[in-house]
Amino acid sequence: MKANDFDKKFDEGIEDIIEDLDLKSARRPMLEARRVNVDFPAWMVESLDREAKRLGVTRQSVIKMWIAERLELRAS
């Protein structure tokens, strides 16, 4: 299918485009995960755990949110 045909199909919203996508090979550019190991002092881990519990998310999510916020501030 040509890109124009796909765009038209999507824009009209009449047909489902999911079956036209190869979801097995789909990737999110610049969002591929890379593992990083960081050692934190015990008091910091305990604080992270308290904040994660308060927010109802994982420790890793808190770390990711805080780092993302900090990086966004520096980018602007």
Residue pairs with C-beta under 8 A, 6 or more apart in sequence:
1 20
6 17
6 20
9 15
9 17
9 20
10 17
40 48
45 59
48 59
48 62
48 63
49 59
51 62
52 58
52 59
52 61
52 62
55 61
55 62
57 65
